[in-house]
């Protein structure tokens, strides 16, 4: 499967709330190419909802690496970023 197909599958699975499928697709995508900020945010959200909360908290800050993501992030992703940052300060 090509990288564009993997990305499309990951985003579709995320949209459908198929959390584990999205999580696995983002892992595959990460192993093949650089993720965008939107991809990192989706990866973090999929990780959270597929019972990988620790990984989600580690992934969330990566989503702000792409300035376009800030305006398109879901509230959950924004909350995960804030929470992750707070937890690292402890």
Order of alpha helices (4+ residues) and beta strands (2+ residues): alpha-alpha-alpha-alpha-alpha-alpha
